[in-house]
Amino acid sequence: MKCPHCTVDFHDKEELSYVQRDEDGDWALGKRRCSACGRLILRLINGSWAGGYHRFEEITSSRLILPKASGRSPLSPEVLQKYAEDYNEACLVLADSSKASAALSRRCLQLLLRDEAKVKHQDLFKEIQELLDRGTLPSHIAESLDVVRNIGNFAAHPIKSQSTGEIVPVEPGEAEWNLDVLESLFDFYFVAPAHTKARKAALNKKLADAGKPPLK
């Protein structure tokens, strides 16, 4: 498995410790230790305990409790901290509150559109429309961004557009979709350009070593 602390792959058998049974079934604690960073990984498991076999016959739910992690891949270091902070928090609270996660991701999206796309300061609905009207985004990102408005139903819930950080009801799948769109925009504005710049620099070095002029 991949360690949620250090993201390094390691192999370790999970140790199960039975806790108790209640009306929801049997509860146990799963324990692992990452061989790379040495930190503990704990998950709370619910299901039907197999008794003498010291295992579950059937698992109903499993929740990571240490560390508290989002289950999403970490952001590339190219993403600026002011965006990464809200995005990471939106990921962490998703399992506990989709409303809070969506509020954080909407706020992050609006900041990104204003500071990177340089849209006019309006409400989020109009800011998204301005960027889409420019036609500068790849089609798959533009289509996904347009869904943010549709699935969020900004017309029925204008506070989502006008006060992006407010905790308000969300539609099924809305919080997750917002995070997916942010990842795509981070790649477009930060990750892809950085990788292209690095590849170009490496090629120019090879050209220089060969006594040839660099790429413009």
N, C-alpha and C positions, 0 to 999 in steps of 0.2 A: 504494500500500500504506500501512498505518498503521505509523508508526515505533514500534518496540518500546521506544525510549528515552523519547520525549516524547508518544507516542500521537497525534501529528498526522498527517493524511493527506498523502502527497506522491507525486509521480510521478518516477521515475528508472529508467533502464535498468540492469539488473544486469550487472556486468562479471564474466566468468568467466575464471579463471586455472587452467589444467590443472596438476595436481600429479603424479600417477603412477598406474600400474595395478598391482593385485595380484590375488590369487585371488578377491576380492569384486567385481572390476570396475574401472572408471575412477573416479578421484577428482579433484574440482576445488573451488576456492574461489570462492564467489559474493560479490561486493563491491558495496555500495551506500553512499551517503552521504545522510543526511536533509537536505533543503533547508531544513527548519525549525530544527533544532537543530545541524546540522553534524556529527553524530556518525556513526561508521562502523557498518554492519550487515554482519556476516559470516555466511555459512552454508556448511557442508561438504556437498557433494553427491556421491552415488555413483550410477553407472549405466553406460550405454554411450556413450562419447564419439564424436562424429561426425568427429573428426580435422580435416580442412581447413575444415570449416564452423564450427569453434570453438564448438560447442554439444553438448548431449547429444541423442542419438537417443531414449534412454529413461532416465528417472530412477527408480532403485530406492529411494533414500532421500534425505532432505534434513533437515539438523539445524542449527538456529540456534546459533551458537557465540559470537556477540557482538552484543548483550548476551545473557547467559543469561536467558532469559525463559520464562514459563510457558505462553504461548499463550492465557491466559484474560484476560478483561477486568479492568482494575484496579478495586479496591474503591472505593466512594464514600467521600469524606472523613468522612462521618458515622459510619463504623464505628470503634469505639475501637481505639487502637493495640495494646492487649494482646491483642486478637483478630486484628487485621490482621497482626501479626508472625508468628504461627504459621500463619495461613492462607496468607500469601504464601510462606513457606518451604515449606509443603506443596505448593504449586503448582510451585515451582522445582525441587524434587527428584523430582517425579512421574516425569519421563522416565527418571531414573537409578535410582530405587528406589521402587516402589509401596508397599513395606513401610514405609519411612521416612515417605513422604507420609501414609499411613493413620494411622501412630502420631501424627504431628503434628496431623492433622485430628481424630482422636478426642479428643486432649487439649484442643484448642480447643473442640470441641463440649461436652465436660464442663464446662469453665470457663464457657462461655456459658450452659448450663442452670443452673448454680449461681448465677451472679452476676446474670443477667437474668431467668430464669424463677423463680429462688429455690426450686429443688427441694431436697429434703432430701439431704444428703451421703450417698450410697450408692455402689454401683457403677453404671457407665454404663447397664447394662441396666435397672436399677430406676429410675434417674433419667429415662430416656426414657419408661418406662411411666407414671411419676407425671405427667409433663407431658401425655402423650396422654390419660390418664384425666380430666384437667381439662376437656378439650374446648374449650380456648381458642384453639387454632391453626386457621387455615383448613384445610379438608379436604385440599387438595393438598399442603400442607406436612406435615400430620400423617401422611399416607400415605407420603410420601418419608422422613420421619424413622423411621417404623416399619420401612422397608426396611433402614435402617442396621443394625438388630439382626438382621434375617433374612439379609441378604447377608453380614454379618460372622460369622454362625453363632456367636454368643456362647456358646451351650451347649457346643459342641465346643471352642471356644477362649476359656475364661472369662477368661484373662489380658487379652484385648482389653477386657473390661468392667471388670476389677478394677484393672489397671495400664495405663491408657490410653496411656501414652507408650512402652510396650515395642515393640521391633521384632520382629514376629511375622509368619508367613505370612498373606497376604491372598487373598481370593477374586477371580477376574477381575472387573474393573469396580468393586470395592469402594472403592478409593482415589478414583476419579473421582466416585463417587456421594456419598461423604462431603463432597467439596468442593462439589458441587451443593447438597446439603442446607444446608451452612453459608451459602452465598450466599442461599438462600431465607430462612433465619433472620435473617441480617443485614438483609435487606430488611424483614422483619416487625418487628424490634425497633428498628432505627435509621433506615433510609432512608425508608420510607413515613411514619412519624410525623414526621420532619423535614420532608418535602415537604408534608405536610398542614398542619403548623404555619406553614410559609412561605406557603402559599396563603391560609390563614386570616388571617395578618398583612397580606397584600396586600389582601385583601377588606375588612378592617377599616379600612385606610387610605382606601380608596375611600369607604367609608361615612362615615368621619370628615370627609372632604373635602366630602361631600354634606350634612353636618350631621345625619347619622343615627347612632343608637346602634350600638355594635359588637356583634358576635356574642358570645354567652356561651361 
